[in-house]
């Protein structure tokens, strides 16, 4: 497996009752992005009721190209957006040490 050169952190507050819809849509979008060079993502629900996710990419260029090309997941993106009540700014991180298991 290729190691990430870039990680993007996401945070949201979701509408009550929309958690499963969001999880399913997030999974669908992530699978589509895997086919475009993504190294995958993880989705978490925090004890502060914030949802957290991070997506791993080989580089910023691969991520940019993946988002620029059509992916046929517009419906899934719409379902994700429909579930979100509050968005927080994304954070782009450079990987300086990677100790996660492959």
Order of alpha helices (4+ residues) and beta strands (2+ residues): beta-alpha-beta-beta-alpha-alpha-beta-beta
